[in-house]
Amino acid sequence: MVNKNKTLSNKKIEKPYRCRNCYIIRFFLLAVVFIILFALIQSDNLHYLDFITPTNAATLIIILGVIMFLIKLANYFFKKKIS
């Protein structure tokens, strides 16, 4: 009879691969669920969020995209200059 604890201790337990994209999708879905719950619970107090419009959201996304592009571009030129 083989001791199961002895055979398990000899094997390395590998952590499962964790996909970055899967985590991003999960966090996005979790955020959507929390927004829906917040909207259901605080339906009479949502007038504070009137400034959030599709135009403002699109503007924010474009501004953040440009900022990230400029940071990555500066990082690229900085690394290129060092090499």
N, C-alpha and C positions, 0 to 999 in steps of 0.2 A: 504494500500500500504506500503510495507516494504522498508525501506531505504537500498540500497545495500551497501553503505559505512559503515553503522553501523554493518552489518553482517560480512563484510570482516575484520573489525578491531578486532573482537572478535576471529578470527581464527589465529593461528600461521602459518606463511608461512615457510614451511620447504624447505631448499635448497636441490636440487636433489643430489642423490648419485653420486660421481665422481670417476669413476674407474681409479686406478693408471695405470693399463695395457693399458687402452684406451688412456690415455694421452701419454704414452711412444710410442705407435703405431702412434698416431697423430704427435708427434714431429719428429719421424723417417720419416714419409711420407713427412712432411713439409721440412725436411732437404734434402731429395731426390729431391723434386721439386726445391728447391733453387740451388742444385748442377747442375741439368739439365739446369736451366735458366742461371746459371753462365757459364756453358760450351757452351751454345749457344751464349751468348753475348761476351764472351772473348775467342773465339775459336783460335785466332792467338796468344794469350798470355799464353796458357796452357803449354808451354814447361817448365815453372817453377815448375809444379807439376809432373815432370817425376820421381821423387824419390818415388812417391806413387805407389807401386806395390802390387800384391796379397801377396807376401812373406813378405813385410814390414808390411802390414796390419795384417796378421796372427801373426807375431811376436809381434806387439803391443798389440793385443788382448790377447795373451798368457801371456805377461808380466803384463798387467793390471789385468788379472785374478789371477795370482800368488800373486800379491801385495794385492789385495782385500782378497784373502784367508788368507794370513799371518796376515792382520789386524784383520779379524774376528776371527782367531785362538787365537791371542794375547788377544783380547777382551774377548773371552770365558774363557781363563785361568785366566785372571784378575778378572772377575766376579766370577768364581768358587773359587778363592783364598779368596775373600772377604766374601763369604757366609759361 
